[in-house]
Amino acid sequence: MANVQYYDVIQKPVITEKSMAAMAEKKYTFLVHPEANKTMIKEAVEKMFEGTKVAKVNTMKVLGKNKRRGMVTGRTAEGKKAIVTLTEDSKDIEIFSGL
């Protein structure tokens, strides 16, 4: 496994209707490094966002979709997605507050 630092673990937040609705329950969705495990994701969120405490982390592998342009077929990129649940006494993550 590659040497993955905490700032390499979280790639970008996922902004969809479903993920925005889950923020009311303190669940935040991120695209993460494919080789990151749950403990690495937990540590990265707690270090990057001050005052947050992670209760649990759910991860899933996101398969690429089949796409076609004319006769040429291909696949979009694969990745890994994590849903991070914060504790009740934890602060909210500010990057989602303006959305």
Secondary structure, DSSP 8 states (H G I E B T S, - for coil): -----HHHHEEEE---HHHHHHGGGTEEEEEE-TT--HHHHHHHHHHHSTT--EEEEEEEEE---EEEETTEEEE---EEEEEEEE-TTS---GGGTT-
